[in-house]
Amino acid sequence: MLSRTASHLYWMARYLERAETTARLLQMGGRNALLPDIGGGYRNDWEAVLQALGQLEAFREKYSDPNQRNVETFLFFDSSNPASVMSCIANARENARVVRTALTSQVWDAINTSFQEMQEFHRTERSKLLLNDMTDWALRAGALIRGAISGTQLRDDGYRFIGLGYTVERADNTARLLDVKYYVLLPSLSYVGSALDQTQWATLLRSMQAHRAFVWSYKGEITAAKIADLLILNRQFPRSLLSATQESVDHLEALSRGYKQPSRAATVARGLLGEIAELSVEDIFDEGLHQFLLRFMRRNDQIAAAVQATYLSGVPE
Amino acid sequence: MAETFNEMVDQGHVREAYRNLEKWQNDMPADLRAMKQNEAEALFRRVGITFAVYGEGGDPERLIPFDMFPRVFTASEWRKLDRGIRQRAAALNAFLADVYDQREIVRAGRVPEHLITHNEAFEKAVVGFRPPRNVWSHIVGIDLVRTGPDQFYVLEDNCRTPSGVSYMLQNREIMMRMFPNLFVENRIAPVDNYADTLRKTLASVAPQKCDRDPTVVILTPGQFNSAYYEHSFLADLMGVELVEGQDLFVEGDFCWMRTTEGPKKVDVIYRRIDDAFIDPLCFRPDSMLGVPGLMNVYRSGGVTICSAPGAGVADDKAIYTFVPEMIRFYLGEAPILENVPTWQCAKADECKYVLENLSELVVKEVHGSGGYGMLVGPKADKATIEAFRAKIEERPWNYIAQPTLALSACPTFVEEGVAPRHVDLRPYCLVGEKIELVPGGLTRVALKEGSLVVNSSQGGGVKDTWVLAE
């Protein structure tokens, strides 16, 4: 397969995963805005949502007031914001368009139709749009595309590059959200275990669409340790760091097998997987959650860099 | 101007070939028609069949208007066209082989040498070179118009990279999907073996050095090219890689593409970029689209480029006049398809005639295309004609003139129902080990009433083109 083709497939998937992350965060923010604040009125977690995406600065440069309408605009429609749902879907579609020959017509159709519908949203009067409808739509579009990929794409190297795009991005997004919760949202460590802390953990679970998964798997009270276990170490939860890394390894090993050529990327990924598979929640808290997550994100980036060097640059190492 | 030939109706009677279609049209209520038209448009958008127009504002991804009313040829009409087109494609290739070799046709005094050597498309770099099977133009698009029951004219030849074949294929797909019954009631020759034939044609001209199943690629300028959709569509149908210049490199005596498994040797390049951009070392040094060193590999027989660089020398509007002569000279046959009578403004007496009769003639630039830079005398006002007169007087060699032809008209869906609109035809002839032609082509239609300009950039649309089986 052409290296450029592989690269477009990989980035297509990264943008698709990112679009879903943004949509989930928006959904979570919209729900929070309905909850009464302890100090009277309603809570305003929109800044936290922006921070989780690393977009607070960029937002402030364009808008003064972090109200729902502005945040919606910025995170859903703003094409100057690279993390907005619109930008991600447009970029995914642009990548897909260039390599349409490597996609089944069902996959292209799902992506292109999503893009057309997105533009339809954009043309609709804002007063007629409900945040929930928009985020539901985005998540449904994401599911449709993923379903078309899993149901119709040949399990060839192209499929693996798409898969890698999804898993590398997913691992990064989960780590980022978890880190933001711990490091940014909590005003000070004295809040750990407080009522505020509880609500925020629940919020984080919702943003990962993991609330049900948590309740079923862990029962009882929400604690930092249980959540860290779910989002980092739980092999059953599809967006945990361990699951995402495991899938990256699977894709890279399938590539090496198919090409009959061992790759450095697979070695790097296996290294990270081996490390976190051995960990317990206690080990992670001993290291410090923030330190651990930073280290994880760096290692995940190294996988991405190795994929780039081995397969996507067109000049074999 | 002579009377327009109506392809469906003959003195109030519907021709045999169109009988079923007339019933189909009469039985279709207006609301169903509107619904189908919307469905067709949605299908085109959904499949992503758009052509990109950048730099004019508006939606850069536009649809070429699709008219649902098919255009029909009978088997016997097509037989003549088929023979004529193959004959022309063979003669054009023989001419190209001669141009870059001994120039027998010049020595015989049939074609003036300066038309070759002073032609912008003439390529010094391939003089004396002989491509595999001595084929130069592998995909020949021949633009035809009809003026009477038995009267066809060749408007121009396209020996470089004629586009539009994806519309021929998709128009058929969409018609079959929307109106399956039409295909039960009429026996319509299929066109869907085009891609397979193209792949075989390209594989048949692999270099001699290639000792395995040849690797064929399509070279595109990239996604911002207006025909990008077509490039990717054809690559997909043929099952070959669609590459950009950056995906290829030259090493040793061969051309390679960068793949996830390392370099892979390329044997045949169907290029959809212009000569000037193929190789920055040989042609335009500022080209980002091509592959440095590719021409050396080509000339040493390491890779085949289709169509050959320099093939354009056979298809400009000044050489066009001599194609019937080529047919007689190389094939020893009488031309089956006629040229439109053409006046060369480069010749003083002919130029004088043109300037005296501007209001009745169509004047074109020798190297122009896309319907730009031309004058349609009978449709132009006085000021336009006078402005054009000045241009011709200033650079006469840059222009040719032809009589305004009464292009045939086909029934077409318009606002008020169905009305005749002028059409042309571009069939795609494939030249490799054999000469192949699928029964059909791209019919372009001028959607504006009375308009003779069918180019998509000027408000033209497309139709499905049927050749009825015997």
Chai-1 contact restraints between the chains, C-beta under 6 A:
chainA,res_idxA,chainB,res_idxB,connection_type,confidence,min_distance_angstrom,max_distance_angstrom,comment,restraint_id
A,M1,B,T259,contact,1.0,0.0,6.0,A-B,restraint_1
A,M1,B,T260,contact,1.0,0.0,6.0,A-B,restraint_2
A,L2,B,E241,contact,1.0,0.0,6.0,A-B,restraint_3
A,L2,B,D247,contact,1.0,0.0,6.0,A-B,restraint_4
A,L2,B,T259,contact,1.0,0.0,6.0,A-B,restraint_5
A,S3,B,R258,contact,1.0,0.0,6.0,A-B,restraint_6
A,S3,B,T260,contact,1.0,0.0,6.0,A-B,restraint_7
A,R4,B,D247,contact,1.0,0.0,6.0,A-B,restraint_8
A,A6,B,T260,contact,1.0,0.0,6.0,A-B,restraint_9
A,V98,B,Q223,contact,1.0,0.0,6.0,A-B,restraint_10
A,R100,B,S232,contact,1.0,0.0,6.0,A-B,restraint_11
A,T101,B,S232,contact,1.0,0.0,6.0,A-B,restraint_12
A,T101,B,A235,contact,1.0,0.0,6.0,A-B,restraint_13
A,T101,B,D236,contact,1.0,0.0,6.0,A-B,restraint_14
A,T101,B,L242,contact,1.0,0.0,6.0,A-B,restraint_15
A,N112,B,G48,contact,1.0,0.0,6.0,A-B,restraint_16
A,Y259,B,E261,contact,1.0,0.0,6.0,A-B,restraint_17
A,Y311,B,T260,contact,1.0,0.0,6.0,A-B,restraint_18
A,G314,B,R258,contact,1.0,0.0,6.0,A-B,restraint_19
A,P316,B,G262,contact,1.0,0.0,6.0,A-B,restraint_20
